[in-house]
Amino acid sequence: MARQTMISDGVPPDQVEGRLNDVVARTQQWMDNGMPRYLPPEPPRPPPPGFGEGFADRWFSTEQGIKNLIGQGGPGAPGALQSWEQMLKGTLETAQNPMGAAMGEVQNALESPSTAYYLGGKASDGAFALPGLLFGGEGAAAVSEFGEIGPGVLDTGPAVSTQAPIGFDHPMGYNPWGEQAAYDLNYGHWHGGPTGPLSEPVADMSTHYIGDNPDRVVLGKFNGPEGGYIGEARAHGGIYFDTGDPTWAALTQGFGEGGEKGLVWQVNEHFLRGQMESAVPRIEYVLPDGFDSVEQLAGAQRQSYSALEINFLKNNAAAYGYEQQGNVWVYRGGK
């Protein structure tokens, strides 16, 4: 309660623990100077963890392992290359020594805090069994060649971004981890945590690459999957930003009308900065009907995301080596 009160009063998160420790120390000193010390009764021994706890612990452990495989494990987690190496070696050891694997499983059951907890973990394994089968035989066969794998072999492009051929005949796709990443960002916002590091993966997972080698970012107003800036990029190739409905819902959960703009803009800004840092050749804004310039649009719709994007580019693009030409920013070299 004290921590939540301090955060509500505006205490920076990195100072909460220090202030709380100070309060506890002063209270302890006051008690040692004459107040009788209260000794709480020893709480009853909690019951051993059951089926639900076993299922949940194994589920989240497996989920973290999958995130590690695609390079989304987070700070302190092993990289994608190391994670694949560990998984492939484990697969090979199981294939070569099935009796040892079985004995290890018996040992796990004996060391489990309860039979129900162990069964819960096995039930969670069953939920992940089908995708796991996809790696079994191929993994054991590939491990003999693992010495040839080096940095970059597993990185075949923007691993967290949707890529698709040009044309409306190809369905739109969204990153399967985008919704969870957006939930993490939303949770960090509402609980006073740093949101900057959490915004970047959401931006990456919401970036779409249309065509073999798109050389332009396409911006504009949303007008469905075949209209506006998305339709332009899908019809002729380009890079565009779109979270998709599930990720958007997770990102904006808990906000009132328009209240989400500050958090969403963090993600949008990461997208724009990332593209400029990669020196994409062109950033084009698709003007809607009734407007002749980006300046006119930004002035008429000052509170829109379009205005935020346009004003951000006008104020920052030059520092990244871009020159504005009408509704297009062209890379001329620089940062």
C-alpha positions, 0 to 999 in steps of 0.5 A: 500500500505504501509503494502504491501511495508513493507512486500515486503521489508522484515519487519516481519509481527508482526512489520508492524502495529507498524512501520505504526503507527509510520509513521502516528504519525510522519506525524500527528505531522508534520501537526500539526506544521504548515501544513494545515490539509486536511479534506477529503469530507464525502464519499457518503452513501454506498448502503445497502448490497444486495442478493450477500452479504446475500448469501455469509455471510450465506454461510461462516457462515454455512461452519464455523459451519460445520468445527466446527462440525468436529473439524476443526474450527480453533483457537478460535472456539468451539470444536467438542463436544460443536458444536454438543451439540449446534446444537442438542439443537437448533434442539430440540428447533425448533422441540418443539416450531415451532411457536417460530422459525417462529416468530424468522424468521420474526424478522430476516427478519425485522432486515435485512439491506435489503430484498435482503440481507435476501433473499440471506441468505435464498437462501444459506440456501437452498443450505445447506438444504439437508445435514441439513435434515440428522441431523434433526430427529436423532438430536432431538431424540439424544439430550435426551441422550446427557448427556451420551456423554463425551470427546472422544465419538465423536472422533472415530479415526483420524477424518481428515484422510482417512481410508480404508480396505486393498486391491485394490478393495476399492477405494481411498478417500480423506478428503473433507476439504483438498483442502480448507486447502491447499488454506489457507496455500498457501494464508498464504505463498503468503501474508507473514503470518505464515504457520507452523500452517496451514501446520499441518491440511493439513498433517493430511488431507493427511494421509491415514490409510489402515487396522484396526490397521496399525503399519507402515508408508510406504514411497517411490516414487509415482507410481500411486494408485497401485504402489510404496509406495501407492500400497504397503500400499494399498496391505498390510496395512500401513499409507501413505502420499498423498494429492490427485490432488485437494489438491496438485493443491491448495497447489502449486498454483502460483509456478513455476517448483519446486518452491513449494518444500519449502512449500510442505516440511513443510506439509511432515515434519509435517506428519513425525514428527506426526507419530514419535511422536505417536511412530508408530512401523516402518517407511519403505521406498520402494526402486524403481528398481535399488537402493539397499539402501536409502542412494544410492537413496538420493545421486542419487536424491538429490533434490527429496522429497525422499531425503528430507524424507530420510535425515530428518529421518537419522538426526532426527529419533533417537531423537524420539527413532528410530533405522535405519535398512537398509531401515526401521526405527524401534521404540525402545523407547525414546522421 
